[in-house]
Amino acid sequence: MRLKRLPHRKHFIGQLQKAGAITIVIVVFSLLLGAVGYWYFFNLEWADALYNASMILTGMGPVAEAKTTSAKLFGTFYALYSGVAFLTSISVMMTPIYQRYIHKIHLNIYEDNEKK
């Protein structure tokens, strides 16, 4: 059985850049979604809406009080979405690092077995 060599460092850096770009898109989309929701449902100014969205997205908690049922529902679903979006963005960013690590370990195990 012949294993492929570890991909070149340039390939790894390219994968990291692609993962970083995807992560940025996820975060920007999530912030825009939250800012529009806070602006619409909470009747906040744009700066306050963005502030609230970023606080929820980072797990710090809400700043503005939800006074209407629609605002409470939006706040609930955006908080749930934010948890998933955060975990997704971390997973996307860590994937190239994890893949390279597993590939290195697999190569080391194969090389050790070849020597025996």
C-alpha positions in Angstrom: 0.0 0.0 0.0 1.4 3.4 -1.0 0.3 6.6 0.7 0.4 10.0 -0.8 2.9 12.4 0.6 1.9 15.3 2.8 0.6 18.1 0.6 3.0 21.0 0.2 2.8 23.9 2.7 1.5 26.2 -0.1 -1.5 23.9 -0.5 -2.1 24.0 3.3 -1.9 27.8 3.3 -4.4 27.9 0.4 -6.8 25.7 2.3 -6.5 27.9 5.4 -7.2 31.0 3.3 -10.3 29.4 1.7 -11.5 28.3 5.1 -10.9 31.8 6.5 -12.9 33.4 3.6 -15.8 31.0 4.2 -15.7 31.8 8.0 -15.8 35.5 7.2 -18.8 35.0 5.0 -20.6 33.1 7.7 -19.9 35.8 10.3 -20.8 38.7 8.1 -24.0 37.0 7.0 -24.9 36.2 10.6 -24.2 39.8 11.7 -26.3 41.2 8.8 -29.2 38.8 9.6 -29.1 39.7 13.3 -28.8 43.5 12.6 -31.7 43.5 10.3 -33.8 41.5 12.7 -32.9 43.7 15.7 -33.6 46.8 13.6 -37.0 45.4 12.4 -38.3 43.6 15.5 -36.8 45.7 18.2 -37.0 49.1 16.4 -33.4 49.9 17.1 -31.1 52.2 15.3 -28.6 50.4 13.0 -25.6 50.8 15.3 -27.6 49.5 18.3 -29.0 46.6 16.1 -25.5 45.7 15.0 -24.2 45.9 18.5 -27.0 43.6 19.8 -26.4 41.1 16.9 -22.6 41.0 17.6 -23.2 40.5 21.4 -25.6 37.5 20.7 -23.3 36.1 18.0 -20.3 36.1 20.4 -22.3 34.6 23.2 -22.2 37.6 25.4 -26.0 38.0 25.6 -28.6 40.5 24.6 -28.4 44.2 25.3 -31.8 45.5 24.3 -34.9 44.3 26.1 -37.5 42.4 24.0 -40.9 44.1 24.6 -43.1 42.5 21.9 -43.8 38.8 21.2 -42.3 39.1 17.8 -39.1 40.5 19.2 -38.9 37.7 21.8 -39.4 35.1 19.1 -36.7 36.7 16.9 -34.3 36.9 19.8 -34.9 33.3 20.7 -34.3 32.0 17.1 -31.4 34.3 16.5 -29.7 33.1 19.7 -30.2 29.5 18.6 -29.0 30.2 15.1 -25.9 32.1 16.5 -24.9 29.0 18.5 -24.9 26.9 15.4 -23.3 29.6 13.3 -20.5 29.9 15.8 -19.8 26.2 15.9 -20.0 26.0 12.1 -17.5 28.8 11.6 -15.0 27.2 14.1 -15.4 23.9 12.4 -14.8 25.4 8.9 -11.7 27.2 10.2 -10.3 24.1 11.9 -10.9 21.6 9.1 -7.6 22.2 7.2 -5.6 22.0 10.4 -7.3 18.8 11.5 -6.9 17.3 8.0 -3.2 18.0 7.9 -2.7 16.7 11.5 -4.5 13.4 10.7 -2.6 13.0 7.4 0.7 13.5 9.3 -0.3 10.9 11.9 -1.4 8.5 9.3 1.9 8.9 7.5 3.9 8.3 10.7 1.9 5.2 11.6 2.5 3.8 8.1 6.2 4.6 8.2 6.5 2.9 11.6 4.8 -0.2 10.3 7.0 -0.3 7.2 10.2 -0.3 9.4 9.0 -3.4 11.3 
